[in-house]
Amino acid sequence: MSKTLLLISERSEDLAFAQEVAMAAGLSLQSVQTPKEGAEVLLADGATVILVDVSSEEQYREFETAVQDTIGLFSEKINSNSTHFITSEEIERTPYLIQSPLFGNYIVRNYGDVRESGRYYGRVTLATLRERAFGLKNILKENTKIQTVKFEFSSQKQDGVEAVKNFLLAAKFQSRMASVIANAVDEILMNAIYDAPVDDLGKPTLSATPRTSKINLKDRNSIEMYVGFDGKYVGVTAVDLFGSLDKAKLLSFISKIYTHEEYKVKTSSAGAGIGLATVFRSGGSFFFVSESRVRTEVTVLFMRTANFKDFKEQFRFLSTQFYF
């Protein structure tokens, strides 16, 4: 297979974005305008990465049909980890993507500075091409200092969240932005501590445990947090050693619109996952990497902006990398 990024889109902004992604990821770019042309490229030459415009259900169905008819949805020439859907729609409006067997990566087409966003996503893309996409250092700019925080007890979680918030304030993030990111960090740490642990049969062991309970985080229950800021983007990763992340449930949580009443009910119970949806709608990007029964890393990423409006409307993506 050639080291190629295949773009399937008629849009000039997608082409400009893909050019930067390909350059940052060390890939050559091949651009076609229709799914049929794209499927023919996959059949003949293959592609390392696929970026495809699926701004409407009709466009997605055309792409799915072209792939099915040409190489098959489960061909070795295409897989979800290397397929990137581009759309201008919010994720809750695209159930046809969430349910797709090819869903792996979701890009919201609010590029802003298309060159900067393309270079940024190029690093993400390059990380997905590794044998395993673990590691915050692979997403942030080269030589970014990554700080590691280890927790011995769940009661230390809040101290970790406060430490991240203070770190952000020192890095000149506005207080409101720092609070949004701190809430995101609280959510991913909470999920790692209480939702990730499962028994040998895959049954959750702590999901019904009150989240005020003090949990000893040792051996397989160990939790780590990585924090890095490269001058433009901050990334925070929560790590657990269970590798129990369920892709279908994850996407269901993130894509659901919660009513006020549901929010009040859900947040009172463990494992609700509502915070992930809120984070994504608040400007955050996610990078989920999970190797079954081995390890899960959940990374939340935000760009530092000049004002809160730009912060909420920044370029966003959601990447899922699953290994079995």
LUMBA-219795 format. One record per residue: residue number from 1; x, y, z of N, C-alpha, C, O in turn. Coordinates in steps of 0.1 Angstrom, whole numbers, plus 5000, padded with zeros to 4 digits. Layout:
! LUMBA-219795
- i/nxx/nyy/nzz/caxx/cayy/cazz/cxx/cyy/czz/oxx/oyy/ozz
- NUM/X/Y/Z/X/Y/Z/X/Y/Z/X/Y/Z
...
***
This chain:
! LUMBA-219795
- i/nxx/nyy/nzz/caxx/cayy/cazz/cxx/cyy/czz/oxx/oyy/ozz
- 1/5008/4988/5000/5000/5000/5000/5009/5012/5000/5018/5013/5008
- 2/5006/5022/4991/5013/5034/4991/5011/5043/5003/5000/5043/5009
- 3/5021/5051/5006/5020/5061/5017/5012/5073/5012/5018/5084/5010
- 4/4999/5071/5011/4991/5081/5005/4979/5086/5014/4973/5077/5020
- 5/4976/5098/5014/4964/5104/5019/4954/5106/5008/4957/5114/4999
- 6/4943/5099/5008/4933/5100/4997/4922/5109/5002/4915/5106/5012
- 7/4920/5120/4995/4909/5130/4998/4898/5127/4988/4900/5127/4976
- 8/4886/5126/4994/4874/5124/4985/4865/5136/4988/4857/5136/4998
- 9/4865/5147/4980/4858/5159/4983/4859/5168/4971/4869/5169/4964
- 10/4848/5176/4969/4848/5186/4959/4851/5200/4965/4852/5210/4957
- 11/4853/5201/4978/4854/5214/4984/4869/5219/4985/4878/5211/4988
- 12/4871/5231/4981/4884/5237/4981/4890/5238/4995/4902/5236/4996
- 13/4882/5240/5005/4887/5242/5018/4892/5228/5024/4901/5227/5031
- 14/4885/5217/5019/4889/5204/5023/4903/5200/5017/4911/5194/5023
- 15/4904/5205/5004/4917/5203/4998/4928/5210/5005/4939/5204/5006
- 16/4926/5222/5008/4936/5230/5015/4940/5224/5028/4952/5223/5032
- 17/4930/5219/5036/4932/5212/5048/4940/5199/5046/4950/5196/5053
- 18/4936/5191/5036/4942/5178/5034/4957/5180/5030/4965/5172/5033
- 19/4960/5191/5022/4974/5193/5018/4983/5195/5031/4994/5189/5031
- 20/4978/5202/5041/4986/5204/5053/4986/5191/5061/4997/5188/5067
- 21/4975/5184/5062/4975/5171/5069/4986/5162/5063/4994/5156/5070
- 22/4985/5160/5050/4994/5151/5043/5009/5155/5045/5017/5146/5048
- 23/5012/5168/5044/5025/5173/5046/5030/5170/5061/5041/5165/5063
- 24/5022/5172/5070/5026/5170/5084/5027/5155/5088/5035/5152/5096
- 25/5019/5147/5081/5020/5133/5084/5030/5125/5075/5031/5113/5076
- 26/5036/5132/5066/5046/5126/5057/5040/5117/5047/5045/5107/5043
- 27/5028/5121/5042/5021/5113/5031/5020/5121/5018/5020/5133/5019
- 28/5019/5114/5007/5016/5121/4995/5001/5122/4994/4994/5114/4999
- 29/4996/5132/4987/4982/5135/4986/4976/5131/4972/4982/5135/4962
- 30/4965/5124/4972/4958/5122/4960/4944/5126/4963/4937/5122/4972
- 31/4939/5134/4954/4925/5140/4956/4916/5137/4944/4919/5138/4933
- 32/4904/5132/4948/4894/5129/4938/4881/5135/4943/4880/5140/4955
- 33/4871/5137/4934/4859/5144/4938/4847/5135/4942/4838/5140/4948
- 34/4847/5123/4937/4835/5114/4940/4839/5102/4947/4850/5097/4946
- 35/4830/5096/4955/4832/5083/4961/4836/5072/4951/4844/5063/4955
- 36/4830/5072/4940/4833/5062/4930/4847/5062/4926/4854/5052/4925
- 37/4852/5074/4923/4866/5076/4920/4875/5072/4932/4885/5065/4930
- 38/4871/5075/4944/4879/5071/4955/4880/5056/4957/4890/5051/4960
- 39/4868/5049/4955/4868/5035/4956/4877/5028/4946/4883/5018/4949
- 40/4878/5034/4934/4886/5029/4924/4901/5030/4927/4909/5021/4924
- 41/4904/5041/4934/4918/5043/4938/4922/5033/4949/4932/5027/4949
- 42/4912/5031/4958/4915/5021/4969/4916/5007/4963/4925/4999/4967
- 43/4909/5004/4952/4910/4990/4946/4923/4989/4939/4930/4978/4940
- 44/4928/4999/4932/4940/4998/4924/4952/5000/4932/4962/4992/4931
- 45/4953/5010/4941/4966/5014/4947/4965/5013/4963/4975/5013/4969
- 46/4953/5014/4968/4951/5015/4983/4955/5029/4987/4959/5038/4979
- 47/4953/5032/5000/4956/5045/5006/4959/5042/5021/4953/5034/5027
- 48/4968/5050/5026/4972/5049/5040/4961/5055/5049/4957/5050/5060
- 49/4956/5066/5044/4946/5074/5052/4936/5079/5042/4939/5083/5030
- 50/4923/5079/5046/4912/5084/5038/4905/5095/5045/4901/5094/5056
- 51/4904/5107/5038/4896/5118/5043/4884/5119/5033/4887/5120/5021
- 52/4872/5119/5038/4860/5119/5029/4850/5129/5034/4846/5129/5046
- 53/4845/5137/5025/4834/5146/5028/4821/5138/5029/4816/5132/5019
- 54/4815/5138/5040/4802/5132/5043/4792/5142/5049/4786/5139/5060
- 55/4791/5153/5043/4783/5164/5049/4768/5161/5049/4761/5168/5056
- 56/4764/5152/5042/4750/5148/5042/4749/5133/5042/4758/5126/5039
- 57/4737/5127/5046/4735/5113/5046/4737/5107/5032/4742/5096/5030
- 58/4731/5115/5023/4732/5110/5009/4747/5109/5005/4750/5099/4998
- 59/4756/5118/5008/4770/5117/5005/4776/5105/5012/4784/5097/5006
- 60/4772/5103/5025/4778/5091/5032/4773/5078/5025/4782/5069/5023
- 61/4760/5077/5022/4755/5065/5016/4762/5062/5002/4765/5051/4999
- 62/4765/5073/4995/4772/5071/4982/4786/5065/4984/4790/5057/4977
- 63/4792/5070/4995/4806/5066/4998/4805/5051/5002/4813/5043/4998
- 64/4796/5048/5011/4795/5034/5016/4792/5024/5005/4798/5013/5004
- 65/4783/5028/4996/4779/5020/4985/4791/5017/4976/4793/5006/4971
- 66/4798/5028/4973/4810/5027/4964/4820/5018/4970/4826/5010/4962
- 67/4823/5019/4983/4832/5010/4989/4827/4996/4989/4835/4986/4986
- 68/4815/4994/4993/4809/4980/4993/4810/4973/4979/4813/4962/4978
- 69/4806/4981/4969/4806/4975/4956/4819/4973/4950/4821/4964/4941
- 70/4829/4980/4954/4843/4979/4948/4852/4970/4956/4858/4961/4950
- 71/4854/4972/4969/4863/4965/4977/4857/4957/4989/4863/4948/4994
- 72/4845/4961/4992/4839/4955/5004/4842/4964/5017/4853/4968/5019
- 73/4832/4965/5025/4833/4973/5037/4843/4968/5047/4849/4975/5055
- 74/4846/4955/5046/4855/4948/5056/4868/4944/5049/4875/4935/5054
- 75/4871/4951/5038/4883/4948/5031/4896/4953/5039/4895/4962/5047
- 76/4907/4946/5036/4919/4951/5043/4924/4964/5037/4933/4971/5043
- 77/4918/4969/5026/4921/4981/5020/4915/4993/5027/4918/5005/5023
- 78/4906/4991/5036/4900/5002/5043/4897/4997/5058/4892/4986/5060
- 79/4898/5006/5068/4894/5003/5081/4891/5016/5089/4895/5027/5085
- 80/4884/5014/5099/4879/5026/5107/4890/5034/5113/4888/5046/5113
- 81/4901/5028/5117/4911/5036/5123/4918/5046/5114/4923/5056/5118
- 82/4917/5044/5101/4923/5052/5091/4913/5060/5082/4917/5066/5073
- 83/4901/5059/5086/4890/5066/5078/4886/5078/5086/4882/5077/5098
- 84/4886/5090/5079/4883/5103/5086/4871/5109/5079/4872/5113/5067
- 85/4860/5111/5086/4848/5117/5081/4849/5132/5083/4851/5137/5094
- 86/4846/5140/5073/4846/5154/5074/4831/5159/5071/4825/5155/5062
- 87/4826/5167/5080/4813/5172/5079/4812/5186/5086/4819/5189/5095
- 88/4802/5194/5082/4799/5207/5088/4789/5205/5099/4786/5214/5106
- 89/4783/5193/5100/4772/5190/5110/4778/5187/5123/4789/5181/5124
- 90/4770/5190/5134/4774/5185/5147/4771/5170/5148/4763/5165/5141
- 91/4778/5164/5157/4778/5149/5158/4764/5144/5161/4761/5133/5157
- 92/4756/5151/5169/4743/5146/5172/4733/5146/5160/4723/5140/5160
- 93/4737/5153/5149/4729/5153/5137/4733/5143/5127/4728/5143/5116
- 94/4743/5135/5130/4748/5125/5120/4748/5111/5125/4758/5104/5126
- 95/4736/5106/5129/4735/5092/5133/4740/5082/5123/4745/5071/5126
- 96/4739/5085/5110/4744/5077/5100/4759/5075/5100/4764/5065/5095
- 97/4766/5084/5106/4780/5083/5107/4784/5075/5120/4792/5066/5119
- 98/4777/5078/5130/4779/5071/5143/4777/5056/5142/4784/5048/5148
- 99/4767/5052/5133/4764/5038/5132/4772/5031/5121/4770/5019/5118
- 100/4780/5039/5114/4788/5033/5103/4799/5024/5108/4805/5026/5117
- 101/4800/5012/5101/4811/5003/5104/4825/5009/5101/4835/5004/5105
- 102/4825/5020/5094/4838/5027/5090/4841/5038/5099/4851/5045/5097
- 103/4832/5041/5109/4835/5053/5118/4847/5051/5126/4849/5041/5134
- 104/4856/5060/5125/4868/5060/5134/4872/5074/5138/4877/5076/5149
- 105/4871/5083/5128/4875/5097/5131/4865/5107/5125/4861/5105/5114
- 106/4863/5117/5133/4852/5127/5129/4858/5141/5130/4863/5145/5140
- 107/4857/5148/5119/4862/5162/5118/4851/5172/5116/4844/5170/5106
- 108/4850/5182/5124/4840/5192/5122/4847/5203/5113/4858/5208/5117
- 109/4841/5206/5102/4847/5215/5092/4846/5230/5097/4840/5238/5089
- 110/4851/5233/5108/4852/5247/5112/4868/5250/5113/4873/5252/5124
- 111/4874/5249/5102/4889/5249/5102/4895/5261/5108/4906/5261/5113
- 112/4888/5273/5107/4895/5285/5111/4907/5288/5102/4906/5289/5090
- 113/4919/5289/5108/4931/5289/5101/4934/5276/5095/4939/5267/5102
- 114/4931/5273/5082/4932/5260/5077/4946/5254/5077/4947/5242/5078
- 115/4956/5262/5076/4969/5257/5076/4973/5252/5090/4979/5242/5091
- 116/4970/5260/5100/4973/5256/5114/4965/5244/5117/4970/5234/5123
- 117/4952/5244/5114/4944/5232/5117/4949/5220/5110/4948/5209/5116
- 118/4953/5221/5098/4958/5210/5090/4971/5204/5096/4972/5192/5097
- 119/4980/5213/5100/4992/5208/5106/4989/5201/5119/4995/5191/5122
- 120/4980/5207/5127/4976/5201/5140/4970/5187/5138/4974/5177/5144
- 121/4961/5186/5128/4955/5173/5126/4964/5163/5119/4963/5151/5120
- 122/4974/5169/5112/4984/5160/5106/4992/5153/5117/4996/5141/5115
- 123/4995/5159/5128/5002/5152/5139/4993/5141/5145/4997/5130/5148
- 124/4980/5144/5146/4970/5134/5151/4970/5122/5141/4970/5111/5145
- 125/4969/5125/5128/4969/5115/5118/4982/5106/5118/4981/5094/5117
- 126/4993/5113/5120/5006/5105/5121/5006/5096/5133/5011/5085/5132
- 127/5000/5101/5144/4999/5092/5156/4990/5080/5153/4994/5069/5158
- 128/4980/5081/5145/4971/5070/5142/4978/5060/5133/4973/5048/5132
- 129/4989/5063/5127/4996/5054/5118/5006/5046/5125/5012/5036/5119
- 130/5008/5048/5138/5018/5040/5146/5011/5027/5148/4999/5025/5147
- 131/5019/5017/5152/5014/5004/5155/5003/5005/5166/4993/4998/5166
- 132/5006/5013/5176/4997/5017/5187/4997/5032/5188/5008/5038/5189
- 133/4986/5039/5189/4986/5054/5189/4987/5060/5203/4983/5071/5205
- 134/4992/5052/5212/4993/5057/5226/5004/5068/5227/5013/5068/5219
- 135/5001/5078/5235/5012/5088/5238/5008/5102/5235/5006/5106/5223
- 136/5006/5111/5245/5003/5125/5243/5014/5132/5235/5011/5141/5227
- 137/5026/5128/5237/5037/5135/5230/5036/5133/5215/5042/5142/5208
- 138/5029/5124/5210/5028/5122/5196/5018/5132/5189/5017/5133/5177
- 139/5010/5138/5198/4999/5147/5192/5004/5162/5193/5002/5170/5184
- 140/5010/5165/5204/5015/5179/5206/5028/5181/5198/5034/5171/5194
- 141/5032/5193/5197/5044/5196/5189/5057/5189/5195/5057/5187/5207
- 142/5066/5187/5186/5078/5179/5190/5085/5187/5202/5086/5199/5202
- 143/5091/5179/5211/5098/5184/5222/5090/5191/5233/5095/5198/5242
- 144/5076/5190/5232/5068/5195/5242/5070/5187/5255/5070/5175/5255
- 145/5072/5194/5266/5074/5188/5279/5060/5182/5284/5050/5189/5285
- 146/5061/5169/5287/5049/5162/5292/5051/5159/5307/5060/5152/5311
- 147/5041/5163/5315/5042/5160/5329/5033/5148/5333/5022/5147/5327
- 148/5038/5140/5341/5031/5128/5345/5027/5129/5360/5034/5132/5369
- 149/5014/5125/5362/5008/5126/5376/5003/5112/5378/4995/5107/5371
- 150/5007/5106/5390/5002/5093/5394/4994/5094/5406/4997/5102/5415
- 151/4983/5087/5406/4973/5088/5418/4974/5075/5426/4974/5064/5420
- 152/4974/5077/5439/4973/5065/5448/4959/5062/5453/4956/5051/5456
- 153/4951/5073/5454/4937/5071/5459/4928/5080/5450/4933/5091/5445
- 154/4916/5076/5449/4906/5084/5441/4904/5098/5447/4901/5107/5440
- 155/4906/5099/5460/4904/5112/5467/4914/5122/5462/4913/5134/5465
- 156/4925/5118/5455/4935/5128/5450/4931/5134/5437/4937/5142/5431
- 157/4920/5129/5431/4915/5133/5418/4913/5148/5418/4918/5155/5408
- 158/4906/5154/5428/4904/5168/5428/4916/5176/5428/4917/5187/5422
- 159/4926/5171/5436/4939/5179/5436/4945/5179/5422/4951/5189/5418
- 160/4944/5168/5415/4949/5167/5401/4942/5177/5392/4948/5183/5384
- 161/4929/5178/5393/4921/5187/5385/4925/5202/5388/4927/5210/5379
- 162/4927/5205/5401/4931/5218/5405/4945/5222/5400/4948/5233/5396
- 163/4954/5211/5400/4967/5213/5395/4967/5217/5380/4975/5225/5376
- 164/4959/5210/5373/4957/5213/5358/4952/5227/5356/4957/5235/5348
- 165/4942/5231/5364/4937/5244/5363/4947/5255/5366/4948/5265/5358
- 166/4955/5253/5376/4965/5263/5379/4976/5263/5368/4982/5274/5365
- 167/4979/5252/5363/4989/5251/5352/4984/5259/5340/4991/5266/5333
- 168/4971/5258/5337/4965/5265/5326/4965/5280/5328/4968/5288/5319
- 169/4962/5284/5340/4962/5299/5343/4976/5304/5342/4978/5315/5337
- 170/4986/5296/5346/5000/5300/5344/5004/5301/5330/5013/5309/5326
- 171/4997/5293/5321/5000/5293/5307/4992/5304/5300/4991/5303/5287
- 172/4985/5313/5307/4978/5324/5301/4965/5320/5295/4960/5327/5286
- 173/4959/5309/5299/4945/5306/5295/4936/5315/5304/4938/5316/5316
- 174/4926/5321/5297/4916/5328/5305/4909/5319/5315/4908/5307/5313
- 175/4905/5325/5327/4899/5317/5338/4888/5309/5333/4886/5298/5337
- 176/4879/5315/5325/4867/5307/5320/4871/5295/5312/4866/5284/5313
- 177/4881/5297/5304/4886/5286/5296/4893/5275/5305/4890/5263/5303
- 178/4900/5279/5314/4907/5270/5324/4896/5262/5331/4899/5250/5334
- 179/4885/5268/5334/4875/5261/5342/4868/5250/5333/4865/5239/5337
- 180/4866/5254/5320/4860/5244/5311/4869/5232/5309/4865/5220/5309
- 181/4882/5234/5308/4892/5223/5306/4893/5215/5319/4894/5203/5318
- 182/4893/5222/5330/4894/5215/5343/4882/5205/5344/4883/5194/5349
- 183/4870/5210/5340/4858/5201/5341/4859/5189/5332/4855/5178/5335
- 184/4866/5191/5320/4868/5180/5311/4878/5170/5317/4876/5158/5316
- 185/4888/5175/5324/4898/5166/5330/4891/5159/5341/4894/5147/5343
- 186/4883/5165/5349/4875/5158/5360/4867/5147/5354/4867/5136/5360
- 187/4861/5149/5343/4853/5139/5336/4861/5127/5332/4857/5115/5335
- 188/4872/5129/5325/4880/5117/5320/4887/5110/5331/4889/5098/5330
- 189/4891/5117/5342/4896/5110/5354/4886/5102/5361/4888/5091/5365
- 190/4874/5108/5362/4863/5100/5369/4859/5088/5361/4857/5077/5367
- 191/4859/5089/5348/4856/5077/5340/4867/5066/5341/4864/5054/5342
- 192/4880/5071/5342/4891/5061/5343/4890/5054/5357/4893/5042/5357
- 193/4887/5061/5367/4887/5055/5381/4875/5046/5383/4876/5035/5388
- 194/4863/5051/5379/4851/5043/5382/4844/5035/5371/4838/5025/5374
- 195/4846/5039/5359/4839/5032/5348/4848/5022/5341/4843/5012/5336
- 196/4861/5024/5341/4870/5015/5333/4871/5001/5340/4872/4991/5333
- 197/4872/5000/5353/4875/4987/5359/4864/4976/5356/4852/4979/5358
- 198/4868/4965/5351/4859/4954/5349/4866/4941/5354/4878/4940/5356
- 199/4857/4931/5356/4863/4918/5360/4867/4910/5348/4867/4915/5336
- 200/4871/4897/5350/4876/4889/5339/4866/4886/5328/4869/4883/5317
- 201/4853/4888/5331/4842/4886/5322/4838/4899/5315/4829/4899/5307
- 202/4845/4910/5319/4841/4923/5313/4830/4930/5320/4825/4940/5315
- 203/4826/4925/5331/4815/4931/5339/4821/4943/5347/4831/4941/5355
- 204/4815/4955/5347/4820/4966/5355/4820/4963/5370/4810/4957/5375
- 205/4830/4967/5376/4831/4964/5391/4829/4976/5399/4825/4975/5411
- 206/4830/4989/5394/4828/5001/5402/4818/5011/5397/4817/5021/5402
- 207/4812/5007/5385/4803/5017/5379/4792/5021/5388/4787/5033/5386
- 208/4787/5013/5397/4776/5017/5406/4781/5022/5419/4773/5025/5428
- 209/4794/5023/5421/4800/5028/5433/4798/5043/5434/4801/5050/5424
- 210/4794/5048/5445/4793/5063/5447/4806/5070/5444/4817/5065/5448
- 211/4806/5080/5436/4819/5086/5432/4825/5094/5442/4836/5101/5440
- 212/4820/5094/5454/4826/5100/5466/4834/5089/5473/4842/5093/5483
- 213/4833/5077/5469/4840/5066/5476/4855/5067/5474/4859/5071/5463
- 214/4863/5063/5484/4877/5064/5483/4882/5050/5478/4880/5040/5484
- 215/4888/5051/5466/4892/5039/5459/4908/5038/5459/4914/5048/5456
- 216/4913/5027/5463/4928/5025/5463/4932/5022/5449/4928/5012/5443
- 217/4940/5031/5443/4944/5030/5429/4958/5024/5428/4968/5030/5425
- 218/4958/5010/5430/4971/5003/5429/4969/4991/5419/4958/4987/5416
- 219/4980/4985/5415/4980/4974/5406/4972/4977/5394/4975/4988/5387
- 220/4962/4969/5390/4955/4972/5377/4946/4984/5378/4942/4989/5368
- 221/4943/4988/5390/4934/5000/5392/4942/5013/5391/4937/5024/5393
- 222/4955/5012/5389/4964/5024/5388/4959/5033/5377/4954/5029/5366
- 223/4960/5046/5380/4956/5057/5371/4967/5067/5370/4973/5070/5379
- 224/4970/5071/5357/4980/5081/5355/4973/5092/5347/4963/5090/5339
- 225/4979/5104/5348/4975/5116/5340/4987/5122/5334/4997/5124/5341
- 226/4986/5125/5321/4997/5132/5314/4991/5146/5310/4980/5147/5306
- 227/5000/5156/5312/4996/5170/5309/5007/5177/5300/5019/5176/5304
- 228/5003/5183/5289/5013/5190/5281/5007/5202/5274/4995/5202/5271
- 229/5015/5212/5272/5011/5225/5265/5022/5229/5256/5034/5231/5260
- 230/5019/5229/5243/5030/5232/5233/5031/5246/5228/5037/5250/5218
- 231/5024/5255/5236/5024/5269/5233/5011/5274/5226/5008/5285/5225
- 232/5004/5264/5220/4991/5267/5214/4980/5257/5218/4969/5261/5220
- 233/4984/5245/5220/4974/5234/5223/4978/5228/5237/4989/5225/5239
- 234/4967/5226/5245/4969/5218/5257/4963/5205/5256/4952/5204/5250
- 235/4970/5195/5261/4964/5181/5260/4965/5175/5274/4975/5176/5281
- 236/4955/5168/5278/4955/5161/5291/4949/5147/5288/4939/5145/5282
- 237/4957/5137/5293/4954/5123/5291/4951/5116/5304/4959/5117/5313
- 238/4941/5108/5304/4938/5099/5316/4940/5085/5311/4936/5081/5300
- 239/4948/5077/5319/4952/5063/5315/4947/5053/5325/4948/5055/5337
- 240/4940/5043/5319/4937/5031/5328/4943/5018/5322/4946/5018/5310
- 241/4943/5008/5330/4950/4995/5325/4940/4984/5322/4943/4972/5323
- 242/4927/4988/5319/4917/4978/5317/4914/4976/5302/4910/4965/5298
- 243/4915/4986/5294/4912/4985/5280/4898/4980/5278/4895/4972/5269
- 244/4888/4986/5285/4874/4982/5285/4865/4992/5278/4853/4990/5278
- 245/4871/5002/5271/4863/5012/5265/4854/5006/5254/4859/4998/5245
- 246/4841/5008/5254/4832/5003/5245/4829/5014/5234/4823/5024/5238
- 247/4832/5011/5222/4831/5021/5211/4816/5025/5209/4813/5037/5208
- 248/4807/5016/5209/4793/5019/5206/4787/5028/5217/4780/5038/5215
- 249/4790/5024/5230/4785/5032/5241/4791/5046/5241/4784/5056/5244
- 250/4804/5046/5239/4811/5059/5238/4805/5069/5228/4802/5080/5232
- 251/4803/5064/5216/4797/5073/5206/4783/5076/5209/4778/5087/5206
- 252/4775/5067/5215/4762/5070/5219/4761/5082/5230/4753/5091/5229
- 253/4770/5081/5239/4771/5092/5249/4775/5106/5243/4768/5116/5246
- 254/4785/5106/5234/4790/5118/5229/4780/5124/5219/4779/5137/5218
- 255/4772/5116/5212/4763/5121/5202/4749/5124/5207/4741/5130/5200
- 256/4746/5121/5220/4733/5124/5225/4731/5138/5230/4740/5144/5235
- 257/4719/5143/5227/4715/5156/5232/4707/5154/5245/4697/5147/5245
- 258/4712/5159/5256/4706/5157/5269/4696/5168/5272/4700/5180/5271
- 259/4684/5165/5277/4675/5175/5281/4679/5179/5296/4687/5172/5302
- 260/4674/5190/5300/4678/5195/5314/4674/5184/5324/4681/5182/5334
- 261/4662/5178/5323/4658/5168/5332/4667/5156/5332/4670/5150/5342
- 262/4671/5151/5320/4680/5140/5319/4693/5143/5325/4699/5135/5332
- 263/4697/5155/5324/4710/5159/5329/4710/5158/5345/4719/5153/5351
- 264/4699/5162/5351/4698/5162/5365/4698/5147/5370/4704/5144/5380
- 265/4691/5138/5362/4690/5124/5366/4704/5117/5364/4709/5110/5372
- 266/4709/5120/5352/4721/5112/5348/4733/5115/5356/4741/5106/5360
- 267/4735/5128/5360/4747/5132/5367/4747/5127/5382/4757/5127/5389
- 268/4735/5121/5386/4735/5116/5399/4739/5101/5400/4741/5096/5411
- 269/4741/5095/5388/4745/5081/5388/4759/5080/5381/4763/5087/5373
- 270/4766/5069/5386/4779/5067/5380/4778/5062/5366/4768/5055/5362
- 271/4788/5065/5358/4789/5060/5344/4779/5066/5334/4777/5061/5324
- 272/4774/5078/5338/4765/5084/5329/4771/5089/5316/4765/5088/5305
- 273/4784/5094/5316/4791/5097/5304/4786/5111/5299/4791/5115/5288
- 274/4777/5117/5305/4772/5130/5300/4783/5140/5298/4782/5149/5289
- 275/4793/5140/5306/4803/5150/5306/4811/5150/5293/4815/5161/5288
- 276/4812/5139/5286/4819/5138/5274/4812/5146/5263/4818/5153/5255
- 277/4799/5145/5262/4791/5153/5253/4793/5168/5255/4794/5176/5246
- 278/4792/5172/5268/4794/5186/5271/4808/5191/5267/4809/5202/5262
- 279/4818/5183/5270/4831/5187/5266/4833/5190/5251/4838/5200/5247
- 280/4827/5180/5243/4828/5182/5228/4821/5194/5223/4826/5200/5214
- 281/4810/5197/5230/4802/5209/5225/4808/5222/5231/4804/5233/5227
- 282/4818/5221/5240/4824/5233/5246/4837/5236/5239/4845/5245/5244
- 283/4840/5230/5228/4853/5233/5220/4864/5223/5221/4874/5224/5214
- 284/4862/5212/5229/4872/5202/5231/4872/5192/5220/4862/5189/5214
- 285/4884/5187/5217/4886/5175/5208/4890/5163/5217/4896/5165/5228
- 286/4887/5151/5212/4890/5139/5219/4899/5130/5210/4897/5129/5198
- 287/4908/5123/5217/4916/5112/5211/4915/5100/5220/4921/5100/5230
- 288/4907/5090/5216/4905/5078/5223/4914/5067/5217/4913/5064/5206
- 289/4922/5061/5226/4930/5049/5221/4928/5038/5231/4930/5040/5243
- 290/4924/5026/5226/4921/5015/5236/4925/5002/5229/4922/4999/5218
- 291/4934/4995/5237/4937/4981/5233/4930/4972/5243/4932/4973/5255
- 292/4921/4963/5238/4912/4955/5246/4920/4947/5256/4930/4940/5254
- 293/4915/4949/5269/4920/4943/5281/4935/4947/5285/4941/4940/5293
- 294/4940/4957/5278/4953/4961/5281/4954/4976/5286/4960/4978/5297
- 295/4949/4985/5279/4951/4999/5282/4941/5008/5275/4938/5005/5263
- 296/4937/5019/5281/4929/5029/5274/4935/5043/5278/4938/5045/5289
- 297/4937/5051/5268/4941/5065/5270/4930/5074/5264/4926/5072/5252
- 298/4925/5083/5272/4915/5093/5268/4921/5106/5269/4925/5111/5280
- 299/4923/5113/5257/4930/5126/5257/4920/5137/5253/4912/5135/5243
- 300/4919/5148/5260/4911/5159/5257/4921/5170/5253/4931/5172/5259
- 301/4918/5177/5242/4927/5187/5236/4919/5200/5234/4908/5200/5229
- 302/4925/5212/5238/4920/5225/5235/4930/5234/5230/4942/5233/5234
- 303/4926/5244/5222/4935/5254/5217/4933/5267/5226/4922/5270/5230
- 304/4944/5273/5230/4943/5286/5237/4940/5297/5227/4947/5298/5216
- 305/4930/5304/5229/4925/5315/5220/4925/5328/5227/4926/5329/5239
- 306/4922/5338/5219/4923/5352/5225/4910/5355/5233/4910/5364/5242
- 307/4899/5348/5229/4886/5351/5236/4878/5339/5237/4881/5329/5230
- 308/4868/5339/5246/4860/5327/5248/4851/5323/5237/4849/5311/5235
- 309/4847/5332/5229/4839/5329/5217/4847/5320/5207/4842/5310/5202
- 310/4859/5325/5205/4868/5317/5196/4871/5303/5202/4873/5293/5195
- 311/4872/5303/5215/4875/5291/5223/4864/5280/5220/4867/5269/5217
- 312/4852/5284/5221/4840/5275/5219/4839/5271/5205/4833/5260/5202
- 313/4843/5280/5196/4841/5277/5181/4854/5272/5174/4855/5272/5162
- 314/4864/5268/5182/4876/5263/5176/4875/5250/5168/4865/5243/5170
- 315/4885/5248/5160/4885/5235/5152/4884/5223/5162/4891/5223/5172
- 316/4876/5213/5158/4874/5202/5167/4874/5189/5159/4871/5188/5147
- 317/4878/5178/5166/4877/5165/5160/4875/5155/5171/4877/5158/5183
- 318/4871/5143/5167/4870/5131/5176/4877/5119/5169/4872/5115/5158
- 319/4887/5114/5175/4894/5103/5169/4893/5090/5178/4895/5092/5190
- 320/4889/5079/5173/4889/5066/5180/4898/5056/5174/4897/5054/5162
- 321/4907/5051/5182/4916/5040/5177/4915/5028/5186/4918/5029/5198
- 322/4909/5017/5180/4907/5005/5188/4915/4994/5183/4916/4991/5171
- 323/4921/4986/5192/4929/4975/5189/4925/4963/5196/4922/4963/5208
- 324/4924/4951/5190/4918/4939/5196/4928/4928/5195/4925/4917/5199
***
